[in-house]
Structure formats: structure tokens, C-alpha cells
Amino acid sequence: MSRPIRVLVVDDAVVIRRSVSKILSEDPEIEVVAVAANGRIALSKLPLAAPDLVILDMEMPDMDGLQTLAALSEAQPELPVIMFSAHTERGAAATLKALSLGAADYVPKPARIQSPAIAAQCVRDQLIPKIKALCSMTAGFEGSPNVAPRQSQPAGVPYRAREHAGAPIGLLAIGASTGGPKALESVLDALPADFPVPTLIVQHMPPLFTRLLAASLSSGASVAVREGYAGAALRPGQVWIAPGDAHMMVARQGSTVRLQIHKGPEENSCRPAVDVLFRSVADVYGARALAVLLTGIGQDGLRGCERIREAGGRVYVQDATTSVVWGMPGFVANAGLAHRILPLAELSAEIAHEVMASRATGAGAVAAGDKARQQACR
């Protein structure tokens, strides 16, 4: 890296500003260039500090996080902002609002009951990787291990690996992380009210956040979006989001496919994990699965996509240009596992089109087969 990543920390609590600054300064690749007690002070320091990234508290006097985010987006729209919010219902709701308004990501503040050492480790483990991943998408910084190298593939041109067998799609499975809530909104908004298959989503989020995300997405989509629960039967048009801090899987019980929810070990440092869901989808749906990886940090979903490809299913990923972080989709694309690599807007439309078209083609093939069998029996 040619120089450290320059970070501006904005929080009204002096103890938070000091502790976060200390933790970040321990990393030689990060430099805290300024701190501010509220949004108004932060904006005044912006020209001189010239940060590469801003860590922004939600609840502050004079100018709160959402007001500051709006001003930052207007002043420097390319400047990534990580929200630093309380892990409460109010804080989660405000965080989701911030993500919809352009914040790149968020980190929940450690609970007050945690020891200082544990709280510091939580911030270190969650905040530093996100800073490096987000800034690796900015010119002048080297790649992060959580971000895939960009391909030379032109944006908007579909990348085709081995073509799938064309079986009618029976399930849509989606994985997302950093930047995911806004990308999910785009995908779900493109699904018609009569979408003929169930949709399962793993979005890397803690408890409470996933329930509020489901409600938020459902309010703007034509399909119903709910947080998953054990035993839920999958039906066409339903959308289920994995609950925070739990893995979600599918299992067939007779003629019905149901959700399984469990707290098994983390995979890829995640729970819920995309790989856990995708493996079960490959086992149950095989060639009838459509897996989609949206923007996100890390490699969660890579092994699951391998399983889906081995089973004959389809894999689509979001391209680097429209991803907040090209980690999850990028590693799958670079491994040659993606049938399509598309910008978000085109990807959203392609998902809906592919599912509807495959179902129509499948129904036509069945009808043609029935007619041929009837003629053969005459």
C-alpha cells in the first residue's frame, strides 16, 4: 500500500472516539487523521483531513448521523461511510435507513455489558476488515484478501462459463453482505407478484437487523418477505431471509420442502453463512437451483456455488462496477463458476426473466412430451 488509509472518526462520546482511534491506529495500514464530536464539526474538518473513509455515529447532538450522511453524500458522493450504531431496535432501524441512503456498511457498537477487552476485539475484528475492503475498491490502494481482483470483462457484457442444462428453476437462492440491503431491494423490486418459485436470502446481519430488513424489503416489493423460522414450508412467491446469528437450510420432507434453522459453527466467520444455504439447495434442488451472489466482503458462497454448479444449477453474480465490494461475487466469477456477470440493474431483470422463461419452457417441454407419448400409444 502506498500510504495508510485515512480515517475520520465521528462520535459524540469522547471515550468511543479515543478507543476506536486507538484500535485503528494499531494497524499500520490505517491512520486516524481526525475526530469529531458531531456531524457539523466533521464537515468542517473534511477539506483539511481529506479522509478515505468516515466512521459515523448515529445518535449525536446538533447534527445526527443521518443528517451528516446526507451532507457527506452531497459533498463527496464517492467517500465510503461506515455507520457505527447501537445494537438496539432503534439503532437497527436507523442503520437500515442509513444503508438505503448510501452508507457503505455498518458495525454495531459492542454491548455495554462486555468487558473493554472483548469490546475492543469486536471492533477490531469487524471494523478493520471492512475499512480495508471498502478502500481496496478505491484507486491507489492495494487489494484486500476479502476482495477479488477485478476482471477485464467490460461492464454489462454477460460472462458465460459452461452453459447450464436448462432445467426449470424451482428455487432462487441469494447471498449478500456489504452493500446487500440496497442490492436486495433492486432484485426483489424486479420480481412480479406471481413469481412462481420461493426465494431464500442470506444477508450477513446480526439478530434484530434481519427482522427489520425483512419488513423493510417487504414494504416495497410485490412479493412477501419474512424472516425464516424452523419448519416453514416453501411456497411460490414467498421470500425468506435467514435470521441473524443462525444458519438457514432447506430439507425435503415428503413432497414438501421446509426451512431448517440451526446455530451450528460459523463458516467463513459468518452465521448465517451463504455456503450453508447453498449446499443444502444443491442437495435438494440440484439443476433446478438458481444461485445469485450480490455485493459483499469475503468468499462466503464460493464453495456453495461449486456445489450448485456440480449439481447442474445456474449461478449469477453482480459485477465489480456496481458492487460496493467485489468480494463474494468476484471470487465466484474469477473461479469460472458464474453463468452471468451483470450490473445490478441488468442482473435484477435477468433473474426475473430467467425464472419465468425457464418455467414456461419447462411446462412446454412437459406438454410436448405428454403429446408425444399419447401419439405413440395410438
N, C-alpha and C positions, 0 to 999 in steps of 0.2 A: 504494500500500500504506500503510495507516495507521501501521504500525510495522514494524521489521525482524523477520524470522523468528528466534526464539530457539532456539539450538542448544546441546546438551550433548555434548561430545566425550569418549568413554570409551576409553582405550587405555593399556596398561601401559608403553609406550615413550615416554619424555619427548620424544624427537625427533619422533615421529609426532604427539603432541599439539600440539607447537609448530608444526610445519609445516602440519598440517591447519587449525589455528586461524588461522594467518597467511593461508592461501589463502582461507578462508571470509570472514575479516574484510575482505578486499579488495573484497568485494561489498557495496555499501551497503544491499542488501535483506536481509542476513544479519548476525546478531550472535551471537558465541560467548559465552554467558552463564556457562558453567562448563566445567571439565575435571575428569576423574577418572582415577586410575590403575587402578582396578578397579571391579567392579560394586557392591561394598559401599559404597565411597565415593560412587559415582554415586547410589545410592538415598538416601543421607543428604543429598545436595545437591538432590534432586528438589523438595522443597517450596519452598525459597527461590529456586532458579534458575527454576522454572516454565517449562521448555523447551517449544517447539512440536514439537521433533523431537530424537531421540537418534541419534548415530553411535556404533556399538558394536563394539569389537574382539572377536574370537572367543576367542583364547587369552590369558588373564590369570590371575595368581595369586589365591588366596583365593576368588574368585567369578568364574567364566569367563563367556563371552558367553551361552551357552545358559541358564545359571542366572540370569543377570541379566535376560535376555529374559523368562523365566518370571515373575520378580518384577515387572518393569515391566508386563507384561500384566495381572497381577493388580491392581497399584496403579492404573494408568492405562491401561485397555484401548484407548482411542482415541488414545493417543500413538504416532505413527509412529516406527518404528525402522529405520535402515539399518545392515546389518551391514557391517563393514569387515574382510574376511578375506583370508588369504594365498591366492595363486593356486597351490595345491598340491592333490593328491588329497585329503589330509586336510582341508584348508581348504574345498574344494568340497563334500565330503560334509557337513561341519558346517554350511556355509551353507545347503544344501538342507534340512537338519533345521531350521534356524532359520526358513526361509521357511514350512515346514509348521507351525511353532509360532506363527506370527503376525507375524514380521518383515515389514515392507512391501517392502523391497528390499535390495540389497547392492551393494557396489562392491569389486572385487578390489584388494588393495594392489599398487602398482607393484612390478615385479621389482627386486631389489637391484642388478642389473647396469645398470639405467637411470641416466642422469645425473640429478642433482637437478632440473634444469630440465624434463626430459622427464617425470619422475615427478610434479612439481608440475602440469604441464599435463594429465596423465592424470587426476589427482584433480579438477582444476578443470573439465575437460570432462565428467566422469562424475558427480561428486558434486553440484555446484551445481544443474544442471537437475533432478536427482531431488529435491533438497530443496525446490525451488520448486514442482515439480509435486505432490508429496505434500502440501505445506502449502496449496496452492491448493484442495485438497479440504476444508480446514478453514475454518470460519466466521471471518470477519474479515480474510481475505486475498484480494487480487485474483487474477484468473485468470492462469495461466501460458500462454505460447504453445504449450506442449506438452499443454494440457488444453482440451477442448472445453467451451463453455458448456453448462450443464445445460438440458435441455428441461423444459417444464412438464408433459410426459407423466407421468401417475401411474404409480408403480412397479407392475409386474405386469400392466399392460394392454398387449397387443400393439399395436405400431405397424405399420400396413400401408402400404407405398408401392405402386407398381404391382405387381399380382399376377403371379407367375411362370406359365409355361406349363404346369407340372405334369409335366414330363418325369421319368422315373425317375432318381433320383440315382445317379450312378456313382462319385462321389468326395466325401469330406469333407475340406476344407482349413481349417486353423485357424491363426490368428495371435495371438500374445500377447507381453506384455512384463512390466512391473511388476505383480506380483501373479499372474502367469501360472501358475507351478507349482501353486499351490493350486487355481486355477480349472480347470486341465487335469485335475487329479485328479478333480474333480467331474464333468467331462464324460466322461472315459474310464470312470469307475466306472459311468456310466449306460448304457454300450454293452454289449449282450449278447454272449455268446461266439460266437454265429452272426451277428454283424454282417456284412451282405452286401457292403460296399464297403471299399476301402482308405482309410486316414486319414493325411493328411500334416500335420505341425505345424512351424511356425516359432516358436520361443521365443527371444527375444533373450538369448543367453548366450554366453560365450566357450568355447573348446575345453576339454575335460575335464568341464566342468559339464554339457554336453548329454548326454554318455555316461552320467554318473551319474544325471541326471534321467530318462533313458530307463529305466534299471534300476529306479529308484525307482517310477516310474509303472507299470511292468510288474508289479511285485510286488503291486500292489493292484488291478489291473484284470483283467477277464475276457479281454481281448484282448492279444496280444503287442506290446510296444513296444520298438523298436530305433532306434539312431542310423542315419541314412541313409548309404548309400555308392553310389558311381557304378555304374550298371548294374543295380541291384536291380530286379527285376520286381515290379510291384504286383499283389497278390492280395487277395481279400476278407478282411476281418478283421484285416489287418496294419496296424500303426501305425508310421510313420516320423517321426523328429524330425530336422530339419536340423542337421548338425554345426556346432559353433561356428566362427566365422570363415570360413564358406563358404556360398555361396548354393545352394539346392536347387531344382531344376526338374523337370518331367515332360516326356517326349517319347515319341511313339509310334514303335515300330519294328515294322512289320508289324502283327500282331494283338496285340502286347504293348506295354504302357506301362511305361517304365522311368524310374528316377531319374537325373538328371544333377546332378553336384556340381562347382562351379567357384568360383574366387576372383576373380570379376570385381569391378569397383569397388563401393564401398559405395553403398547407396541409402538416403536418409533417415538418413544417418550410421550405417547398420546393415549388418552382414554376419554372419549371414544376414538377408535382408530379406523381409518378407511380400509386398511388391509383386512381387518377382521370381517367387516361387512362384505367386501368384495369377494373374499374366499368363499363365504357361505353362499353368495349369489351365484358364483361359478358352479358350486356343487348342486344347487337346486335348479337353476335356470339354464345353465350351460350356454348353448348357442343362441338362446333367446334373451340373453342379457345385453343391455347397453350400459356401459360404464362411462362416466364423464368425470374428468378431473379439472377443477377450476383453480384459479389463483391460490397460492399457498406456499408457506415455508416448508422445506424439508422434502423427504422422499416417501412419506406415507401414501400408500396407494400403488406404489411401483410393483411390489410383489403380488398384490391383489389383481392388478391389471395383467400380469403374466398369467395368472391362473385363468382369468376370463378369456384371454386370447387362446390359451391351450384348450379351453372348453368350446372354442368356436364363436365366442361372443364378440361384440363390437366395442371399441374403445375410442372415445373422442376426448380431445384436450383443448384448453384455451391457449391462445398463442402468447408469445412473450410481450408483444407490444401492448396488449390490453390487460395483461396480468399485473397486479400490484407487486407480486413476487412470483417469478417463474421458477418455482422450486418443484412442487408436486407435479404440475403438468409438464414441466420441462424435462425432468428425469425420465418420465414415461415416453415423451417424444424422442429424446435422444437415445433411448433404448430400442427404438424402432417398433414400439408396441401400439402406436396410435394410428387408427384409420384416418382420422381427420385432425388437423391442427388449424383452428379457426379463430378469428377475432370474436370477442364476446357476442356482439350483435348477430353475427352470422351463425355462430355456434348455437345460440338460443333458438333461432329459426330452424336450423338444420336438425336439432334434436326433435322438435315437434313434427317436422316434415318426415323424418326418417321413421319415427314410431308409427305415425298414421299410415305412411306408404307401405311399410313392411306388413302391417296388419291387413291392409287392403289386398296386397299381393298374396299374402298367406291365405286369406279367405278365398281369393280367386283360384289359387292352386288346389285347395281342398275341393272346391266346387267342380273344377275341371277333372280332378281325379275321380270324384264320385260319378260324373257323367261317363267317363271312360269305362269305369267298372260296370256300370249299368249296360252300356252298349256291348261289352264283352260277354255279358251273361245272356244276351238275347240269342 
